[in-house]
Amino acid sequence: MADMAPYARRTPMNAADTLLGGHGPQRIALVCGTEHVTYGELRDSAARNAAALRSRGIARGERVAVKLPDGSAWVGAFLGTLWAGGIAVAVNPRIPADEWQSILGDAHFHLILAESRDDTPPQYRDRFVPLAEWLADVARVAPIAPEEMDAEAPAFWTHSSGTTGKPKAVVHAHRFAREIERVSAERLGVTADDRLFASSKLFFSYPLTNSLFAGLKLGATVILDPQWPTAAGVVATLATQRPTVLFSVPSLYRNLLKEGLAPSVSEHGVRMCVSAGEALAPTLRDEWRRQTGIGIVNGYGASETLVLVLVSRDETEDLRPSPGVDITALKDAAAGAPTRLCIRTSTVALGYWDRPAAQSESFRDGAFCPADLFVKTDAGGWRFAGREDSLVKIRGRWVNLAELEERLAAGAPSILEGAAVSVADSDGVDSVAFFFVPKANAEAQIDAALQSLVETLPHYQRPRWLHAVTTLPRTPTGKLMRRTLQELHRTLE
């Protein structure tokens, strides 16, 4: 989407104002450690952040990077950007250097809010504002009124890896705020009396939508933790903050079970657990209920839709469309055959920034059509059936297997060829297995090189298993047979 304007004139709105409006000013909106922020204070913070942005020359439609740990400063800066009519871009504060360079080249940020400028290339550092300086700016200015925006005007970006592995900017309009809470209220049963906690960080669309956006729109209390998620850290937050709803991913639920921490979840007041970001294995779901007494609500969503468009509350693989979501098959498919879906809902993104090919492939006639495949169930719902290309989802992040293969092989020159596949462990949680054909007498050398290289990769890209083989299975035309490798892995474990 190289050009987002002009727009046909519609009833003006502001997404931040819509999220924060209509709640008692003394209600607690955010909790982060010992800090408690009321709705009145958060609204004032958004208005002051917007004023500080204006004082630094931010105009309507200009982009601001929020590259901070989760906390009230993150929320104030993000909502303040929307309040001012700018475009907020949530960035992983631990983003790999190559991805950050790619985003910087695409986004042309007017301002970058971060704790440190160390990983920002010199040519962009004049746009950098350290957090302490920014908070001083916010404290000095007077709050301003929210900027009235067209409902279709861009409000924020979130990033989703594409088929090339290069981050794609998903552009969302201000209209997202109008019904962002509907699925949470009508399908999950979240109310203003709930305390919401998401284990993943706010730069992911899953916690950003289901905990922060929906929570604020409903007038609930949103619990934040600046620390990187671990099983022990999540339990510590549950113990001190006592959330009633936990949003997490299968890999974290699995770790809680493995570390013997799962039974304490219900003891700390959690009444509902929600899983999304990757496929939830039935064995993991069943063991979770056995140890905690709490079922897991299984949801499917995307950065492009924000909300969980498919949800299962009955602990089956039968995912049903959420309220306000219309889902149809992209093409007619035989009974039991997998198909792509077309998803229509009020929170569907405008599209991708400056990616015309991906735009035309994934956004069709006002619908989002993901590359994931689904099978129609006898009960009338949908069952997730995998993905039609080489991308797999590991710990909630897309991994391009072809690019990972190249990177691993390049890091160990004695590899003749290599192939990566996604395989499930005993709990049904997907991880990467890497198969390689070594040069003669080089297996030990390669293994050491790979172990060292693996430690430098983002956690979700790291192969869990390394297998030396004499040859890779291929079709007569030379196409790699990944399914055969997955079957081989099962015999090696």
N, C-alpha and C positions, 0 to 999 in steps of 0.2 A: 504494500500500500504506500507507494511513493508520495501520493498526494491525498491528504485527508479532507480537503476543503474544495469548494464551498459546500455548505449544507442547506437544504431547504429549511426555512424557519419553522420551528416547532415551539411548543410551550417550553420556556427556559427552565433550567434546573441546575443544581450543583450536587454532585454525588456525595461529597463530604457532608454538606448541609443536610441532605436527605438521610444519610446514615445516622446522624447525631440528633436529629430533630425529634421533638415530642416526648423526651424522657425527663423525668424529674432531675433537676440539677444536682441533687445530693445523692443520687444513686451511684454506686460504685461501678465505673466502666472498666477500669484496668487495675490489675494487681500485678506487681513485679517485685518479688522479694518483700521488703517491708513497705514499699511504696504503694499507696492507694490513690487512684485518680478518679474523681467523680466525673459524671457526664458534663456538669457545668464547667469543670476545670479542663476537660478534654476539648470541649467546644471552644473555650477561650484559647487553649493551646493551638488548635488548628488555625484560628483567626490570627494569632500572633505570628505563627510560622509563616502564614500567607503574607503578612505585612513585612516580615523580614525578607522574604523572597522578593517582594516588590521593591524593597529598598536596595536590593542587589541587582535590580534590572530585569527580573523575570517577567516576561509578558505572556499573554495567553498563548497556549500551544507550545511553549518552550519546555524542554525536558530537564528533569532534575533526577540525578542518581541518588538513591537512598541506600548506602552501602554500610549499614550499621548493624550491630547486634540487636536482637529483639528487645524491646523496652518501650517506655513511654516516649522517649526521644524519637525512636523509629516511627511510632504511630503519629506523633505530632507532626513530624516532617512530611510523612506520606500524605496524611489528610490535609495538611496545610498546603501542599502543592496542588491538590485538587481544588481546595478552597480558593486558591489564587487563580485558577484557570490554567495552571500548568499541567504537565504530564509527568506523573511520578513513575519512576522505574526502580523497582526493588532489585537489588543486586546482592548476591551471596557475598558476605564479607570475607569468605575463604575461597573465592572463585579462583580457579586455575588461571595462570597468567595469560595463556593463549586465548581462553574464552573472554577474559576481561578486555584484552586488546581488540578482539573482534567486536565486542559490544561498544567499546569506545569509538571504534571506527564507524559504526553504523548510527549511533545515537546522537552524536554531536551535542553532548550535554552542555547546557548553560552553566550548570553548577553540579558539583560532586560533593556530597556530604559523607564523610567517612572518618574513622578514628585515626587512620594513618595514611599518608600519601606514598609510603614506601613502594607499594606495588603498582603505582600509577605512573606510566611513562612520562618523561619530562615535558613533552609537548602538550600534555593535558593538565599539568599541575597548577596553572594559573586559574583553573576553574575549581580547584579543590578548596573546601572549607573544613577545617578540623572541627570535631564535635564541640569541644569546649568553646571555641570562638562562635560557633553557630548558636549555642545555647545562650551566650551573652547577647548576641544580636536579638534573639527572640525575647529576652527579658527586657530589652530597652524600648521596644516598639509598642505602639497601641494596636489593639485588634482592629481588623477591618471586616467589612461585610463580605459574604461569599460572592464570588463572581458568578453572574448568571451565564449559563452555558447552554448551547443547543444539546439536546439529549443525545445526539449522534456524534458530538465532538469527542475526540479522544481524551480519556481521563488518566489511564495508566497503562504501562506495559508490564507483562510478565514474560519470562523466557521459557521456551520449550525447544529441546534439541530436535533438529530436523534430520532428514535422511543423510545429509552430508556430515552430521555431527556438529556443525556450526550452529550456535544458538540462534533460534528464530524468535524475534520479538512479536508477541501476540498483543494486539492493540485492542483495548476495551474502551467502550464509550461510557459517558456519564449515566446512560440509561440502566447500566448494570445494577444500580442501587435501588431501583424501583421495586424489584421483586426478589432481591438477593436472599431474603430470609424465608421465602415461601417453602422451599424444600425442607429446611431445618424445622420450621414450625409445623407444617402439615404432614410431613413424612417421618421425621425423626422425633417430633414431639418436644422440641426445645422451647422453653419459655423464658420470660424475663427473670424468673427466679433461679435459673440455672447458672452455674459457674463452669465456664468452658476452658479446656486446656488442650492444646495441640502439641504433640511432642516434636513435630517438624518445625522448621523455622519459617518465618513469615515471607521470605522471598519465594517459597513454593506457593502455588495457587491454592492447593488443598487446604492448608491451615489459614491462609490469607482470607479465603472465602468462607469456609465453614465455621471457623472460630472467630476471627476478627470481624469481618464484614457482617455476617449473619448475626453474630452475637451483639454487635453494636446496634444494628437495626432493630433487634428485638428488645433492647434494653437490658440484656444480660450482663454478667461480669466476665470479662476475658482475662485469663491468667497467662502471663508471659514469663519466659525464662531465657535470659541471654546466653546461657551455657549450651554447648553442643549436646544433642540428646544422647544419653546412655540409659540403659535399663535402670541402673542405680540412681541416676539423676532424676529420671521421671518419677520413680517411687518417692524420692525425697520431696519433690514438688507436690505429689499427691498427699503426702503426709502433712506438709505445712500449710498448703493452700486448700485442700479438700475440694477439688472440682467434682462436679456431678456428672459431667460428660467428658470423655477422653477421646480425642481424635488422634489416631496413630496409623502406622503401617504394619503389614504382616511381619517384616523383619524385626521390628521392635517388640511386637507381641511375642514372637518366637524367643527373643533374647530374655524377656521377662520370665517366660516359662523355663528356659534353660538355666537361668541363674536362681531359680527357686523364689522369685519375687512376685509371681503372678497372684498368689492367694491374698497378698496384702492390698491389691487394688480395690476390691470390694470393701475391705476393712477401713479404707480411707475415704469412703463415701461416694465412690463412683457408681452411678446407677446405669450408665449406658456407655458401651465402647463402640466406636465406629472405625472401620478399616477402609482405606482406599489407597491409591498410589501404585498398587501392584496387585496381582491376583491373590486372593485369600484361599489357601488350600483347605479343603474340608477337614483334613486331619488336624490342622492347626486350630481351626475354629472349634472342633469338638473337644480337643484337649483343653482349650482355654475355658470353655464352659465347665468342664469337669473340675478344673482346679480353682476356678473363681466363682462359679455359680452365675456368671453373667454371660449372656450371649454377645456375639459380635455382629453389629449391623454392617453388612458388606455393601460398599458403594462403588460405582464407576463414574468418573468424571474426567475432565481434561482441562488444561490451561485455557483452551479455546471456549469452553462452556462455563467455567468457574464452578457451577453447582454440580452436585452428584446427580447426574441425569438418569442413572439406573441404580436401584437400591433393592437389596434383599433383606427383609427383617425376619424371615421365617427360617433362617439357617439352612437354606438350600442354595443351589446354584442358579435358581430361577430369579433373575434380576428384572424388576418391573420398572417401567417409566415413572419418573417422579411427577408430582403435580406441576402443571404448567409446562411440561416437556412433551413434545410430539416426536415420536421415533418411528421411522419407516426404513425398510430395506432399500439400499441404494439401487439394487437390481433384483429382479425376480430370481429366486433360488429354489432348487429342489428341496423337498422336505429333508431336514437333517443336514443340509449343506451350509457351510459357513458363508457369511455375507458381510459386507460393510454396511454401516448404518448412516442414515441422514438424521441429524438431531436439530430440532428447532426449539428454541426457547428464548426468552427475553434477554438472557445473559450471554448469548452467543457473541463472540468477539466480532469486531469490524473486519479483522483479518490479520495478515502478517505484514510487518513493515518491510517494504522493498524486496519482497520475494514473490514476484508474479507467478512463477511456475508452481510453487507450493500453494499459493493463494487459489489458483484455478483448480488445483487437484483436491484441496481440502474444503473449500468454501463454495457451495453450489446453491444458487437460487435461495439465498438467505439461510441455508442450513450448513452445519459443520459436519463433514464426513470423514471421521478418523480412519486411519489405516488398520485399526483393530478389527478383528473378525468375530462375529457372533452367530450363534445358531438359535433359531426359534424353538422354544420349548413347547411341549404338549400343553402346558398350563397357560400358554399365551405370553410368556415373558421371553427373556433372552439369556443365553449362556455364553460367557466369554470363551472364545475358541482360538485365541492366539493373534498373531500379527502377520500381515501379508508380505512384509519385507524383512530385511536383515536386522532391523532394530528390535531389541528386547528390553524389557523393563526390569531393572535390578534395584531393589531398595527405593522404588519410586522414581528412578531416573532412567531415561532412555540411554541405552548403550548401543553404539554402532559396532557390530561384531567385525565387519570387514576392516574398519579403521583400527580397532583394537588389535586385530591380527597383524596388521602392518607395523604397528608401533612395537609390539612385542618381538616380532621377527627382526626389526631394525635394531633393537637393543641387544640382540644376541646373534651376531653374524654367523655363528656356526649352525644356525637353524637352516635347513634346506627349504622347508615350508611349514606353515602352521595354520591352525584353524581353531576358532573359538565357538563354543556353543553354550546355550543356556540350559542348565539342568537343575532339577529340583533336589533338595536334600531330603533327609528322612521326614522332615516336617512339611515338605511341599513348598518350601521357600526357594525361589530361583537364585542361582549364583552362576558364575562363569567357570567353565572348564576349558583349558587350553591344551590342545594336542599339537605336538611338534615332531618333525622328522629331523633327527640330528645328523650331522656329519659323523663319519666314522670316529669312534673313540672320543666323542666330544660331549657326551650326555651329561657328565658331572659338571663340566665347564658351563654348559648352557643352563643347567639347573641353577647354579650359583648366580649367573647373570640375570636370569629371569626373576629369581627371588629378590634380588636387589632392585630390579626395575619395577616389580610389582609394588614395592613399598612407596614408589613415587607417584603412583596413580591415585586418582580420587577413589574413595572407598568402594563406590558402587561399580567401578570398572575393574577392580582387582580380581583376577582369577583365584578361585578357591582351590582348584585342583590343577596340577600340571602333569600331563601324560606324555611320555615319549613313545612313539610308535614307528614302525618301519615304513609305513606308507599311509597316505590319506585316501579314504574311499572317494572315488569320483565316478560319474557316469561316463559312458563312451564318448560323450562330447566334451568331457573335462570339467563338468559342473560338480562342485563339492557337494557331497551327500551328508548334510548336517544331521539328519535324522539317524543315519547309521552311526555317527559319532556319539550321539546321545545314547543309543543302545549299547555301544561299546563301553561308554563310561559306567553304565550300570553293572557291567561285568567286572570292572576294575575296582569297584568300591566294596 
